[in-house]
Amino acid sequence: MTDNVIVHGYANDIFAVPTIIAYSNLLLFAGRYDGLLILTPLRVLSAAAVSSLVWEIGAIWIKPSATPDSLDVVAYFTGGWLYWRVARYTLGAEYARWKAEYG
């Protein structure tokens, strides 16, 4: 549909981290581990950093022909930032309550 390099090369990286964080939060919430939810900027930053390490460094060990890309790392952190902003906005007062309790 499009020849845009950002759409083809980085959109999946931008959405990967929010997807992983959202799924992790669902599992943590279902297991009643509310205090471990990935909602604070530091936790989201940590999730993006771990994702970057796994996909950009760990992938080379698994598949030596993989090529690391520094813009992928930027995309992972962008996705994490977007997740944090959306979660903070959509949860509203619930986010403030959670932050006060577990923060």
N, C-alpha and C positions, 0 to 999 in steps of 0.2 A: 504494500500500500504506500509505503514511503521509503525514500532513500536516506532519510536522516540518520546519521551515524550515532547520535545520542539515543534515539529510539531503539535502534538495533543493538547497540553496544552497551548501553548503560542503564536503560530503563529497568531491566530485570535486576540489576544490582541495586538500584534505588529501592525497589519494592521487596527485595529479599530480606533485608534486616527487619523492616516492620512486620513482615509475615512471620518471621521466626520469633520475634518478640511477642507478637500477639498470640501465637500458638503456645509459647512458653507461659505467658500470663494465664491463658485458659487452663493449662495443666496445673499451674500453681494455685489458681483460684479453686479449681475442682478438688484439689487435694487439701484445701483449707490452709494453704501457706500464704495468707494475705500479706504478711510482713516481708515476703520475698519477691513480691510483684516488681516487675521491671518498669517503674514509672518515674523515678527520679532521673535528672540529667546524668548523674554519675553512673547509674546502672545502665542507662541507655548507651552512654558513651562506652562503657565496658563491653556491652554486647556487640557494638559496632567494631570495637578493637579486636575482640576475639574472632568475630566473623572475618575481619580483614586478615588476621594471622592465619586462620584456617584456610581461607580460599586463595590467598595470594602466596603464602609460603608453604602451607601443608599440601596444597594441590600439586606443587612441583615434585614433592616426594612421591606422591601417588602416581602422577602422570608426568614424567620428565619433559615431555613435549609441550606442557602447558606454559603459557607466557604470562608472567605477572604484568599488571598494568596499574600504575599509580592513580590513574583516574578512576579505576574501580574502587580504590580505597576512599576516594572523595565521594563516590556514589554511595558507598556503605554508610559513611557518616552523615551524608545528606538524608538518606532514608531514615536513619536513627533520629536525626533532628526532626524530620517531618512527623515521625511516629510520636515523639514526645510532645510536639505542638498540638497535634490532633487529639491525643489522649488527654492532655491537660484541658483543652477546650471542650471536648465532648463530655468529659466526666464532671467538669465544673465544680460544684460544691462537694461532690463525692471525692474528687481528687484532693481538695483542701482537707477534708476529714481524714483521708488516708495518710496524707503527708504529715498532719499533726500527730497522728497515732503512731506511724511507723517511720516517718521521715527522713 
